[in-house]
Amino acid sequence: MTDDECEELELKALSAIQLYLAPHVLREVLDKTTAVDLWVWLEELYMTKSLTNKIRMKERLYTFRMAEGSHVQKHLNEFNSILVDLESLDVKIEDEDKAIFLVMSLLPSYKHFKEIMIYSNSNTISFEDVKSNLLSKEKFDLDIHADSTERLVVRCKTTEKGNGNRSKNCSKSKNHHVGKTCNYCGKLDHIVANCWQMQKKRENNSHEPCETSFAEFDSDGDVLFATSSKRGSDSYWILHSGYTYHMCPHKD
């Protein structure tokens, strides 16, 4: 490898490291001209196994919480990143503690999952079990959501070309009276309540006075009193079973 090739490779390595740095960190390393110098400076600043860095990384672990709307896999990746940084500082976290910290970092919507993991009959809780159960729960929730979406009934609408481009509904209601005969008009596939001829007659006769009739029984059931009248007319009958004669408003 020639000197020019080595120099080009060095610049590529330096640029690759700089691309991953935050703006406020990049301003601190502008004077570093080689990848080695930049890497050593970053190790001294962030990866020094000092008490300050250990406390800072532990605080990050203890206060780490799942972001609202975040996916489980993304949350696990961020959690594992914190664990890797702690291991690089020679901070050992027990497997059971990892599992507990992960459970505690979940959103309040995972309340039942937390209770199952913490108050289960098992004497121990493992980090791998919590991760696998979290991923399984997310997959189950996504499947349920997809299934409920497929069950939604959507009514299609077609646009009719012409005046106003009016829309017509494609769905048709089911006729529950197929084969039945109307007692009024004698036609098939409907009943009197749905008969259009009956409805038309009612509309035409809506302005006419209605006829009323009623019957009453006394306490012992032997006497019947019945009337038949027509509103707007003076012609009516009064029948009473307890009398020999019946009454009418006309003398004849």
C-alpha positions as CSV (number, residue, x, y, z in Angstrom):
1,M,0.0,0.0,0.0
2,T,1.4,3.3,-1.0
3,D,1.6,6.4,1.2
4,D,-1.2,8.1,-0.8
5,E,-3.5,5.1,-0.3
6,C,-2.7,5.1,3.5
7,E,-3.4,8.8,3.7
8,E,-6.7,8.4,1.8
9,L,-7.8,5.5,4.1
10,E,-6.9,7.6,7.2
11,L,-9.1,10.5,6.0
12,K,-12.0,8.1,5.3
13,A,-11.7,6.7,8.9
14,L,-11.6,10.2,10.4
15,S,-14.6,11.3,8.4
16,A,-16.6,8.1,9.3
17,I,-16.0,8.8,13.1
18,Q,-16.9,12.5,12.7
19,L,-20.2,11.7,11.0
20,Y,-21.4,9.8,14.1
21,L,-20.6,12.7,16.5
22,A,-23.1,15.2,17.8
23,P,-22.5,18.8,16.8
24,H,-21.5,19.9,20.3
25,V,-18.9,17.0,20.5
26,L,-17.7,17.7,17.0
27,R,-16.7,21.2,17.9
28,E,-14.4,19.9,20.6
29,V,-12.5,17.6,18.2
30,L,-11.9,19.9,15.2
31,D,-8.2,20.0,16.0
32,K,-7.8,16.2,15.7
33,T,-6.4,15.4,12.3
34,T,-6.1,11.6,12.6
35,A,-8.5,8.9,13.4
36,V,-6.2,7.6,16.1
37,D,-6.0,11.0,17.9
38,L,-9.8,11.4,17.7
39,W,-10.5,7.9,19.0
40,V,-8.1,8.3,21.9
41,W,-9.6,11.7,22.9
42,L,-13.1,10.2,22.8
43,E,-12.1,7.3,25.0
44,E,-10.6,9.7,27.5
45,L,-13.7,11.8,27.5
46,Y,-16.4,9.3,27.6
47,M,-15.0,5.8,28.2
48,T,-12.7,6.6,31.1
49,K,-13.4,4.2,33.9
50,S,-13.8,6.9,36.4
51,L,-16.4,7.1,39.2
52,T,-18.1,10.0,37.4
53,N,-18.7,8.1,34.2
54,K,-19.9,5.0,36.2
55,I,-22.4,7.1,38.1
56,R,-23.6,8.8,35.0
57,M,-24.2,5.5,33.1
58,K,-25.9,3.9,36.1
59,E,-28.2,6.9,36.5
60,R,-29.0,6.5,32.8
61,L,-29.9,2.9,33.4
62,Y,-32.0,3.6,36.5
63,T,-34.0,6.4,34.9
64,F,-34.4,4.8,31.4
65,R,-38.0,4.7,30.3
66,M,-39.8,3.5,27.2
67,A,-40.9,6.3,24.9
68,E,-44.6,6.7,24.2
69,G,-45.5,4.9,20.9
70,S,-42.1,3.3,20.6
71,H,-41.8,-0.3,19.4
72,V,-40.5,-3.0,21.7
73,Q,-37.5,-3.8,19.5
74,K,-36.4,-0.2,19.4
75,H,-36.7,0.0,23.2
76,L,-34.7,-3.2,23.6
77,N,-31.9,-1.9,21.4
78,E,-31.6,1.3,23.5
79,F,-31.6,-0.7,26.7
80,N,-28.9,-3.1,25.4
81,S,-26.8,-0.1,24.4
82,I,-26.8,1.2,27.9
83,L,-25.8,-2.3,29.2
84,V,-22.9,-2.4,26.7
85,D,-21.6,1.0,27.8
86,L,-21.7,-0.1,31.4
87,E,-19.8,-3.3,30.7
88,S,-17.1,-1.3,28.9
89,L,-16.7,0.6,32.2
90,D,-16.3,-2.7,34.1
91,V,-19.7,-2.3,35.7
92,K,-21.4,-5.7,36.0
93,I,-25.1,-5.9,36.1
94,E,-26.6,-9.2,37.2
95,D,-29.0,-10.9,34.9
96,E,-31.9,-10.7,37.4
97,D,-31.3,-6.9,37.8
98,K,-31.3,-6.5,34.0
99,A,-34.7,-8.2,33.8
100,I,-36.1,-6.0,36.7
101,F,-34.8,-2.8,35.1
102,L,-36.3,-3.7,31.8
103,V,-39.7,-4.5,33.3
104,M,-39.7,-1.2,35.3
105,S,-38.8,0.8,32.2
106,L,-42.0,-0.2,30.4
107,L,-45.0,2.1,29.8
108,P,-48.0,2.1,32.2
109,S,-50.0,0.3,29.5
110,Y,-47.8,-2.7,30.2
111,K,-49.2,-2.9,33.8
112,H,-50.6,-6.4,33.5
113,F,-47.4,-7.6,31.9
114,K,-45.3,-6.2,34.7
115,E,-47.5,-7.9,37.3
116,I,-47.2,-11.2,35.6
117,M,-43.4,-10.9,35.4
118,I,-42.9,-9.8,38.9
119,Y,-45.5,-11.7,40.8
120,S,-45.3,-15.0,39.0
121,N,-44.8,-18.2,40.8
122,S,-41.2,-18.5,39.5
123,N,-38.5,-17.9,42.1
124,T,-36.3,-16.2,39.5
125,I,-36.7,-13.9,36.6
126,S,-34.3,-13.9,33.6
127,F,-33.5,-11.1,31.2
128,E,-33.9,-13.4,28.2
129,D,-37.4,-14.5,29.3
130,V,-38.5,-10.9,29.7
131,K,-37.2,-10.0,26.2
132,S,-38.9,-12.9,24.5
133,N,-42.2,-12.4,26.3
134,L,-42.1,-8.7,25.4
135,L,-41.6,-9.5,21.7
136,S,-44.3,-12.2,21.8
137,K,-46.8,-9.8,23.4
138,E,-46.1,-7.1,20.8
139,K,-46.6,-9.6,18.0
140,F,-49.9,-10.8,19.6
141,D,-51.2,-7.3,19.9
142,L,-50.3,-6.5,16.3
143,D,-52.1,-9.7,15.1
144,I,-55.2,-8.8,17.1
145,H,-55.2,-5.2,15.7
146,A,-54.9,-6.5,12.2
147,D,-57.7,-9.1,12.7
148,S,-60.1,-6.4,14.0
149,T,-59.3,-4.2,11.1
150,E,-60.1,-6.9,8.6
151,R,-63.5,-7.4,10.3
152,L,-64.6,-3.8,9.6
153,V,-67.5,-3.7,7.1
154,V,-67.0,-1.0,4.6
155,R,-69.8,0.0,2.3
156,C,-68.7,0.8,-1.2
157,K,-70.1,3.8,-3.0
158,T,-70.1,4.4,-6.8
159,T,-70.3,7.8,-8.3
160,E,-73.0,8.2,-10.9
161,K,-72.1,10.3,-13.9
162,G,-74.6,12.9,-14.9
163,N,-76.3,15.8,-13.2
164,G,-74.7,16.5,-9.8
165,N,-72.6,13.3,-9.9
166,R,-74.7,11.8,-7.2
167,S,-73.5,8.7,-5.3
168,K,-75.4,5.5,-4.9
169,N,-74.9,3.0,-2.1
170,C,-73.8,-0.4,-3.4
171,S,-75.1,-2.4,-0.4
172,K,-78.7,-3.6,-0.5
173,S,-80.7,-4.5,2.5
174,K,-81.9,-8.1,2.7
175,N,-85.7,-8.7,2.2
176,H,-87.0,-10.8,5.2
177,H,-90.4,-11.2,3.7
178,V,-89.6,-13.2,0.5
179,G,-92.4,-15.5,-0.3
180,K,-95.0,-13.9,1.9
181,T,-98.3,-12.6,0.6
182,C,-99.7,-9.2,1.5
183,N,-103.2,-9.5,3.0
184,Y,-104.2,-6.1,1.6
185,C,-103.1,-6.1,-2.1
186,G,-102.5,-9.8,-2.5
187,K,-99.0,-9.4,-3.9
188,L,-95.9,-11.4,-2.9
189,D,-92.6,-10.5,-1.1
190,H,-94.1,-8.1,1.4
191,I,-96.6,-7.7,4.2
192,V,-99.3,-5.2,5.0
193,A,-96.9,-3.1,7.2
194,N,-94.7,-2.6,4.1
195,C,-97.4,-2.4,1.5
196,W,-97.0,0.8,-0.6
197,Q,-100.7,0.7,-1.7
198,M,-101.7,0.7,2.0
199,Q,-99.3,3.6,2.7
200,K,-100.6,5.5,-0.2
201,K,-104.2,5.1,0.9
202,R,-103.3,6.2,4.4
203,E,-101.7,9.3,3.0
204,N,-104.7,10.1,1.0
205,N,-107.1,9.5,3.9
206,S,-105.0,11.3,6.5
207,H,-107.2,14.4,6.3
208,E,-110.4,12.4,6.9
209,P,-111.7,12.0,10.5
210,C,-111.0,8.6,12.0
211,E,-113.4,6.1,13.4
212,T,-113.2,5.0,17.0
213,S,-114.9,2.3,18.9
214,F,-114.5,0.8,22.4
215,A,-116.0,-1.6,24.8
216,E,-116.1,-1.7,28.6
217,F,-117.1,-4.4,31.1
218,D,-118.4,-3.8,34.6
219,S,-117.0,-5.6,37.6
220,D,-119.1,-8.7,37.3
221,G,-118.7,-9.2,33.6
222,D,-122.5,-9.3,32.8
223,V,-123.0,-5.9,31.3
224,L,-121.5,-4.8,28.1
225,F,-121.4,-1.1,27.1
226,A,-120.1,-0.3,23.5
227,T,-120.2,2.7,21.3
228,S,-119.3,3.3,17.7
229,S,-118.8,6.9,16.5
230,K,-117.3,8.9,13.6
231,R,-115.7,12.1,14.4
232,G,-117.2,15.1,12.6
233,S,-120.6,13.3,12.2
234,D,-123.7,13.3,14.4
235,S,-124.4,9.7,13.4
236,Y,-123.5,7.2,16.2
237,W,-124.9,4.3,18.2
238,I,-124.8,3.5,21.9
239,L,-125.4,-0.2,22.8
240,H,-126.0,-1.3,26.4
241,S,-126.7,-5.0,27.1
242,G,-128.5,-4.1,30.3
243,Y,-131.3,-2.2,28.5
244,T,-134.1,-3.5,26.2
245,Y,-133.8,-0.6,23.8
246,H,-130.7,1.0,22.3
247,M,-130.1,4.7,21.8
248,C,-129.5,6.7,18.6
249,P,-129.5,10.5,18.2
250,H,-132.1,10.3,15.3
251,K,-135.8,9.9,16.3
252,D,-136.5,7.8,13.2
